[in-house]
Amino acid sequence: MVFLAFFVFDLFQIKKVPTNTLIFEFLFFIVVIVFFLFQRMNDIVSIPISSTISFWIAVGLLIYFSGNFFNILLTKLSLDPKIRAQSGMIYMIVTISKNILLCLALLGSEKNEITDENIPFPNDEGFQKLDISNN
């Protein structure tokens, strides 16, 4: 809903690129990806997080969104035409890095991961109960 409000606001400003919508969108995705990575670090206990496919996909997207976020801020706040010309090079580097990480993530394979919920704990069936009362 907030994205739609930003889009409508930017739509009425025809003379420039709708950067406010893009800035909000990139910030939203950066926060979602950081939260996702935090949850994955807390859930996966049996294997390193860097050996999972979803980690590398999230890192690739994080690099893409954060690189484009700062690129848009740079072009929006800068008045120098040289810096504006360099924004295309920054965009290419960020996009190539994202594509390389996504391709490497898809080439990998991962084992079944053990989360906190499905770690096998022993039950009380095979143990004797001790009576420690003083009777």
N, C-alpha and C positions, 0 to 999 in steps of 0.2 A: 504494500500500500504506500509506504514511504517512497519507494522507488518510482511508483507511478506519479506521485506528487512532484518529485524532482524532475521527472521526464516532462510533465505538462508545463512546469515552470520554465524549463529550458527550451521547450518547443516554441514558446512565444518570443524567445530571443533568437530570431532567425539569423542575425548577422554573425554569429559565432558558433563554434562546435559545442554541443551540450556537455561541457566538462564537469559540471556539478553532478550530473547523473552518473557519469563514469567514476568520479572520485568516490561517491557514496557506494557504488557497486563494488569497486575494488576494495574499499575498506571493509565492507560486509564480508566479502569472500576471504580476505586476509584473516579476519576474526574467526570465521567458521573453520578455516583450515588449521589455524593455531589451536583452536578448541579440539578439533578432531585429532590432531597429533598428540595433544595432552591426554585425551581419553585413551588413545592407543598405547601410550607409554604406561598408563596406569593399569590397563587391562592385560597386556601381553607380558607374561612372566617367564615363559619357557624358552623363548628364542629372542635374539637381539632384534629390536625394531627395524634396524637398517637392513635386515634380510627379508623384509616383507615387501610385496609389490605395492600395497596401498601406501606405504611410507614414501616410496619414490614418486608415486603419482602425486601425492600431497605436496612433496617438496618441489616437484616441477611446477605445479600450479601456484604454489606460494611464491616461487621465483618470478613467475609470469605476472601475477597480480601485483606483487610489490614493486617489480621493475616498472611496469606500466603506470602504477600509481604515482611513483616519483617522477616518471617521465612526463606525465600530464601536469603535475604540479610545476615542474621545471618550465614547461612551455607556457603554462598559464601565467606564471609570475615573472617570466623573463621578457624583457623588451628587446634584447640583443638578437639580431637576425642570425648571427653565427651559432648561438646556442639553440635557436629554433631549428636550424639546419642539422645540428647534431642529434636532434631527437629521433630522427629516422634511423640513425646508426644505433642508438640506444635501444630502440624498439626491435631492430633486427637481432641484436645480441641477446636480448631477453627472450625473444621468441625462439631463436635457435637453441638456447640453453634449455628452455622448456621442452622443446621437441626431442632433444637428445635424451633428457631424463625420462620422458614418457616412453620413448622407444626402448631404452634400457630396462625400464620397469616391466614392459610387456614381454621382454625376452626371458625374464627370470621366472622361477617357479618357487613356490613356498610350501613348506610342510604344514600339516594341521597344527594350528596354534592352540596352546592351552591358556585359557583365561582364568581369572580368579574363581569364576563360578564352577568350572568343571575340573578343578584339581582334585584328584582322588584322595580323600582322607579316610583313614580307617574308621570303621564303625565299632560299636561296643559289643558285637556278637561274640567275638572270640576271647574276650577278657573276663576274668572273674571280678566280681564286685567285692571290694574290701569293706569290712565292717570295722570302723574305728571308734565305735562307741564304747564306753567303759561299763559294761554290764557284767 
